[in-house]
Amino acid sequence: MWSVASILTGLMSFMHDDQATTGSMVTSASEKKAFARDSVKYNLNNSLFKKVFPDLVEDLTERQRQREAETGESRSQPCHP
């Protein structure tokens, strides 16, 4: 039987590996960072995410404000469609 630890280890290996696998996307490091930024933006606009993770929303919102202040970036414009 799979333990939570082994499942999480498997997921992490997919996130850190550049090897092509079924259903994977080959992306550069900068594209991965852009996808991560877009994921945060998406989640901060998702009502279910905000309901389930209110503490995380507060932290992510503050980090997003700081990033925008440093870079002049806008939350409303994702990097990828």
Sequence and secondary structure as in RCSB ss.txt:
>XXXX:A:sequence
MWSVASILTGLMSFMHDDQATTGSMVTSASEKKAFARDSVKYNLNNSLFKKVFPDLVEDLTERQRQREAETGESR
SQPCHP
>XXXX:A:secstr
   HHHHHHHHHHHHH     TT     HHHHHHHHHHHHHHHHT HHHHHH HHHHHHHHHHHHHHHHHH   T
TS S  
